[in-house]
Amino acid sequence: MDKVYASAEEALKGVVADGQTIAVGGFGLCGIPEALIGALRDSGVSNLTCISNNAGVDGFGLGLLLETRQIKKMIASYVGENKEFERQYLAGELELEFTPQGTLAEKLRAGGAGIPAFYTKTGVGTIVADGKETRDFDGETYVMERSLVPDVSLVKAWKADRAGNLLFRRTARNFNPNVAMAGKITIVEVEEVVDTGTFDPDSIHLPGIYVHRIVVNPNPEKRIEQRTVRNVQGA
């Protein structure tokens, strides 16, 4: 089966809709599906709940959807790089479900594995545990966390074959495999597509069974979130 679509817009067509829960891969701006996020903005869908490690930055990544007010709620572990996010949240215009980073990864992994909930010590005794069930195991208190199963997952990978088997590149792998596994429908943006059978089976990072649609973006911007340089003495 050839899962490749002609454009990001075509890949989203008939899949995204108002009121959905959408998970987006990436960590900061590393490994984000830039073209798919742009196409999601241009689709005009609204009232979205977005699951992502962070909310992009002003004018890029999920920050694009915050500017157009298409996101009603964020489920995230870090939001410190986005002034528009801060403004909307403090004004009561945006819902936020703060989730510890490791817990967020496990909620997605569990969702992809068909596990409805799990217990963790992370967040016990803090606002993270407010309103959640707790239980004691072996003298220790744990909080129950529900898994996440988004309606649509948007993922960035390095290469795919036409059956959807994926390779990720270094740290750009980050949350992407878990996001891909969790989605009811998973759409992947890649830099290159090769013929099915090209990859050594042992080199595949994520099998194509989790991937429904693929779009090629051969020249992503790969913006650096905070560029810092070292002063060279004498330069």
Secondary structure by P-SEA (a helix, b strand, c coil): ccccccccccccccccccbbbbbbbcccccccaaaaaaaaaaaccccccccccccccccccaaaaaaaccccccccccccccaaaaaaaaacccccccccaaaaaaaaaaaaaccccccccccccccccccbbbbbcccbbbbbbbbbbccbbbbcccccccccccccccccccaaaaaaaaccbbbbbbccccccccccccccccccccccbbbbbccccccccbbbbbbcccc
